[in-house]
Amino acid sequence: MRIFIMTLMLLALACSKKETSEPEQAGATEAPSSTGDSPQTDEPAVAEALAEPPPLPPALLQAATPPLDAPPVIAILDQGAEPRQALRWQLKSGFEQKAQIKVGFTVKAVVMTLAVGDPDYVVTFDLTQRVQKVDPDGTLRVSVSVDDATMHPAVLKGDRRAEQFKEALSAVKGSTGSYTMHPRGHVQDARIDMAAKKASRRAHDMLDNLRWALVQGTPTFPEEPIGPGAKWTVNRSALLSGMLVNQLTTLELVKRAGPQLVLKIGARQTAEKQPFTSPGTLEEMKLLTLNGVGAGTATWELTQLTPRSADIEANVLKGVQQEVGRKGEKKRVQTAIGTTRTLLIEAD
């Protein structure tokens, strides 16, 4: 059965939506650090930068999984061209931003020879984010509220599960949460609490996808000054659907004009065998294997909490084991599950 699951996962990985080229090795050597912190005068403007840069090949993931609360390990691959500058988020207490982001989700599972799951669906979240406090070291305490959650009416009208989707959207609307963001972008303690007292698995999936978008969509910068063309890796752990995942992200600074940045992003994820609880169903499972890849682009302003634009996709394939059936008659079932998450923010 294990061979069957691995074969399915390899086939699904080969058919993922976004093709990625051969991964580059994640070197640990650093270029000589720049002593200057001169302002950026790069021309032309960011809007004239590469409209759709090709996906960045994610570096190979070889490090052990760090503890969940450990700070990220950053390695500079290339400090980029002059002028270089240390990148830091520049927000003040009381800053509030409303944003609309689209988060897509697909899940496909194979149990024995039975295929189940949800097709592609995209939820549009209207969010309000507010900087509640700025610590002396520049760390931001940010609150999040889900003002609205919608799906395209045509999708709901044509789907046999329209009522289930509507129920899930209603449960999600009004949910609130918070997260901590360090001056260089590392996000911790991200949580979003369901507004409804009772909610379906689909509603929990929606909020888990939103939390993923808030955490994974925020770049982390090196301590050292960097310039256009700089590349660096960020190794950290993350919670993904209740599982502790080891993630290595490769970032490239394509362009900078003042506080505005264009970034290319690539990521790899792995995870060790572990027991976990599904956030949506509260079912206890065991993770047997996991492999994920992601890629995309984002335009950020260091004075904002949400990207001006983003197009990021992540594909994760995992094998899980759980016990099903009545008490005393339970059987172990192994399942191959493929999920695709997308984050889309369109420039205003």
N, C-alpha and C positions, 0 to 999 in steps of 0.2 A: 504494500500500500504506500509506503514511503517513497518508493521509486516512482509510483504512479503520480503522487503529488508533485515531486520534483520535476517530472517530465512536463506536467501541466504548467508549472510555474515558468519553466524555461521557455516553453512555447508562447506563453502570454507575454513574457518580457520581450521576446523578439517582435511581438506585434503591438507594442505600446505606441501611443499616438504620436509622440514626438521622437524622432530619431536623434540619437546622440552619436558623435564621432568617438574615436578611440580615446579613452581617458588619459589625461596627462598625469605624470607622477607628481605627488605632493612633496616637493623638496622642503627641507627645513632651513636651508641656508638663507641668510638675509643679505640684501644689498647694503652698502655702507649707508648709515643713517644721515639724513640731512640736518644740518645745524640751523637752517633758516626756517622761518614760519611766515613766509611772505604771502601777501594776499594774491588770490588767483586773478589773472587778467586775461585768461584764455578767451580767444575769439576764433570762430563765430559763436553765436549763442547756442545753448544746449538744444534748442528746437531744430537747429540745423545739423545736429549730430546724426549718427547712424539711425535711420528710422526704425529698422528692425534688425538689430545685430543678430548674427547667427548664434544658436545656443552655445553656451560655454561648456566644454567638456568637463564633467565633474571629476575631481581628483580621486585617486584610489583611496579607499577607506581601510586603513590598516591598524589604527590605534585601538586600544581597549576602550570600552564604554566608560566615560567619566561619570562620577556621581551626578545626580539630577541637579543639585544646587551648586555644583562646582562652576567657577567662572570658565568661559570658553578659552580654549588654547588657540592662539592666533599665530600663524606662520606667514611671513611675507615672502612671496615668490619673486616679486618685482616691485620696486618702489615707484616706478613710473617716471615720467619726464618732469623737469623743472617747469614752473615753480611748484614746490611741494608744500603741503600744509596738513597739519593734524586735523582730522575731521571730528567734530563734536556736534551733538544736538543742541540747539539754541532755543529753548522754550522757557517761559516764565509761568509761575503759579497763576492759576486763573485762566490760562489760555484754553479756549474751547473751539472745537472743530467739528462740523457736521460733514459727513461723507457718505457716499453711496458706493458699495462694493458688491461685486457679483462673485459668488462662490459656487462652483460647480462640483458635482459629486457623482461618481459611478461606482457601483459595487457588483462584482460577479463572483459567485461561489460555485464550486463543483464538489458535491458530496457523492462519492461513488461515481455514478455516471449521470446524476441528476444535476442540471444547471439551474441555479436560482439567483435572484438579485434584483437590483434596481437599474433601469437604464439611465442615461445621462439626464440630470436635472440641474438647473441653475436657480439659486435663491439670491434675490437682490435684497441686501441688508441696508437700511438707512440707520446710520450710527451717529451718536453724539459721544465724542471723547473729550475729556476735560482733565487738565493738569491740576490735581488737587493740592500737590505740595512739591516743592523742590528742596531736596536736602542740601546741606552745605557743600557736599562733594559733587552736586549737579544731578544726582539721581532723581528721576521723576516718578511720582506716584500718580497713576492715571486711572480715571474711572471710565467705564464704557456702558452705554445703554443702547438697547436695540429699539429704536423708535418705530420701525416697521420691518416686516419681512414678507416679500411677495414673490410670486412666480408668474411667468407670462400667462395671461388668460387663455391663450390658444393651447398651451401645454396642458393646463388643468382641464380644459373642455374636452380634449381628445384623449385623456388618460383614464383608464378604468379605475385608477386609485385616486381620482381627483379629490374625493371627500377626505381620504386619509392625508393627502398633502395639505388640504385646507386646515384640517385639525392640527397638524404639526406646525404650520405657519402661525396659527392662532396661539399655540402654546409658547412659541418662541418670542412673539412680539411682547415687548415690555421687559425682557430679560435684562439683567444688569450684571456687571462684573468689574474687574480691575486688573491691573498689571503694574509691574515695576520695570522701568527702563533706565538703564545706566547711561551715562553721558556718551559712551561709544556705541550704544545701540543694543546691548545685550538685554533681552527681555526675560524676566523671571516672574514666577508666581501668577501666571495668567490664569484666570478663572472666569467663567460666565455662568451665573446661576439661572436655572430655568424659571420663567415667570409662573407657569402653571404648576399646580401641586402634583398633577398627574400628567404624564406626557408619553408619547409613543417612542419606539426606537428611532423612528425617522426624525422626530423632533430633536432627540439627543444627538443624532448624527449631524443635524444642521448646526447645532451650537458647537459641537466638537470641530466641525469644519471651519466655523467662524473663528474659533480660538486658534486653530492652525494658521489661518490667514493672518491674524494679528501678530502671531509669534514669528512665523516663517517669512512673512513679508517684510520684516524689519531688519535691515542690514546691520552688522557689527563691524566696527572699524578698528584698525590697528592703533596702537599707542603712538607709533612713529608717523612723521609727516609722509604723505604720499601725493603723487601727481597723476595726470592723465596717463592711462595705460597700466596703472598699478594693478597687481594681482596679489591676492592673499587668500589663505584658507582659515576657516573657523571650525574647530572641532568641539562639539558640545553634545550633551544628551538632551532628549526631549521626550515628552509623553505623547504617544500617538495612539488614540483609541484605547487607552488604559495600559499600553505597553511601553517599557523603557527602551528607547531607541537611540542608537549611536549615529550621530549625523555629522558629516563633513561637508561644509559648504565652501565652494570656490567663488570668489567675487572678483570682478574686474571693473575698475573705474574707467568707463568709456569716455566720459566728457564731464567737465565741470564749468559752470559759469556762476560765480558768486556762491550762494547757498544751494544752488540747484545741481543735482548730480544725475547722470545716466549710468546705470549699473547693469552688467550682465551677471547672471547668477546660475550656478550649477550645483547640484547636491547629490550625495549618495547616503543611503541609510542601510544599516544592518542592525541586528538584534540577537542577543543570546537567547537560548531556550529559557522560558520563564512562565510561571503561572500569572494570569491576569484576569481582570473582570471587565467585561464589556460595559462601557458607560451607558449604552442604550437599553440593554436587556438585563444587566446585572448578572449575566451568566458567567460562571467560572470556567475558564478555558486554559489550555496550555499552548504557548507558542512554540512551534517546532523549528521554524525557519522564517527569515524575512529578508527581503532585498528590495531596495527602492532607489529610484533615480528621479531627478527633477531638473528643470531648466527654465529659464525665462529672462525677462528684462523688466526694469522698473526705473521710473524717474522720480526722484525724491527731492524735497526741499528740507534742509536741516532746521527750518522753522515750522515744520508741520508734523502731525502725528500719523498722517496717511499719505501714501504715494500720490503724486499727481496723476500717474498712470502706471499700470502694471499688467503683465501678462505672464503668469507663472503656472506651470503644470508639474505635478508630481505623481508618479506611478509607483505603487507599492504592491508587492506580491508576497503573500505569507501563507504558511501552512500551519493550521491550528488543530488541536485535538480537544474534544469535549465528550462528556458522557450524556447520553440521551436515553429516554425511556422511563418507565416507572421505577420507583424505589425497589431495590432488590432484583430488578431485571434490566438495569442500565447497561448499555454497550458503549464502548469507545468508538467514536466516529472521527475520522480525519478529513479535513476540508481544505481545499486550496481556494484562497480568496484573493482576488485582484481588485484594487481600488485606484481610482483616479481622482485627484483633487485639482481644481483650477481656481486661480484668483485673477479676476479681470477688473481693472479700474480704468475707465476711459478719461483722458485728459479733458478738462473743462475748456 
